[in-house]
Every structure is written in C-alpha cells, then in structure tokens.
C-alpha cells in the first residue's frame, strides 16, 4: 500500500505556510527552546478565549512587563 503524502497547510492568499503548535514545538526544540508550563497555560487560555494573534501577543507582553 502506497504511503499518503502529508498535505502542507499553505495559505492561498499569502502563500505563507501555517504550522501548528506541535510543529512549532518541534522546530523550537531543535533550536533549544522549550515551552514552560506557564507558556503552555497562556497559549491554552488564549485559545480557549478565542484571542486574535494581536491580542495573544499583547497578553504575552503583559506577562513579561515589569510593573
């Protein structure tokens, strides 16, 4: 039985590739970057709230900002 090729998610409008959380984690691991529990929780919360990419970035910045 022939192997099926994995389809690569590519945006038809921009031509850019889209990778998921698991793929991003694997790429980051090669570079020596690991997601902490706090980072995973923040990403899960953002996903659950349905935040846009910009809102998610603001949340990340807010978490690292010194008061």
C-alpha positions in Angstrom: 0.0 0.0 0.0 1.4 3.4 -1.0 2.1 6.0 1.6 -0.1 9.0 1.6 1.7 12.3 1.4 1.1 14.8 4.2 -0.5 17.9 3.0 1.2 21.1 3.9 -1.1 23.9 5.0 -0.4 26.8 2.8 -2.5 30.0 2.7 -3.8 30.5 -0.8 -3.9 34.3 -0.3 -0.5 35.0 1.1 1.4 31.9 0.0 2.8 31.5 3.5 3.0 28.2 5.4 1.0 27.6 8.6 2.4 25.2 11.2 0.5 24.0 14.2 1.5 24.1 17.9 3.1 20.6 17.7 5.2 21.5 14.6 6.3 24.8 16.2 7.3 22.9 19.3 9.5 20.5 17.3 11.2 23.3 15.4 11.8 25.2 18.7 13.2 22.1 20.3 15.8 21.8 17.6 16.8 25.4 18.4 17.0 24.5 22.1 13.8 26.4 23.1 11.4 24.7 25.4 7.9 25.9 26.3 7.5 26.3 30.1 4.3 25.2 31.9 3.3 28.9 32.1 3.8 29.4 28.4 1.6 26.4 27.6 -1.0 27.6 30.0 -1.0 31.1 28.5 -1.4 29.6 25.0 -4.2 27.3 26.1 -6.0 30.2 27.8 -5.6 32.4 24.6 -7.0 29.5 22.5 -9.9 29.0 24.9 -10.8 32.7 24.9 -10.5 32.9 21.1 -8.0 35.7 21.1 -6.7 37.1 17.9 -2.9 36.9 17.2 -2.5 40.5 18.1 -4.4 40.1 21.4 -2.4 37.0 22.2 0.9 39.0 21.6 -0.4 41.7 24.0 -1.1 39.1 26.7 2.5 37.7 26.3 4.0 41.2 26.5 1.8 42.0 29.5 3.0 38.8 31.3 6.7 39.8 30.9 6.3 43.5 31.6 7.7 44.8 34.8 5.2 46.9 36.8 
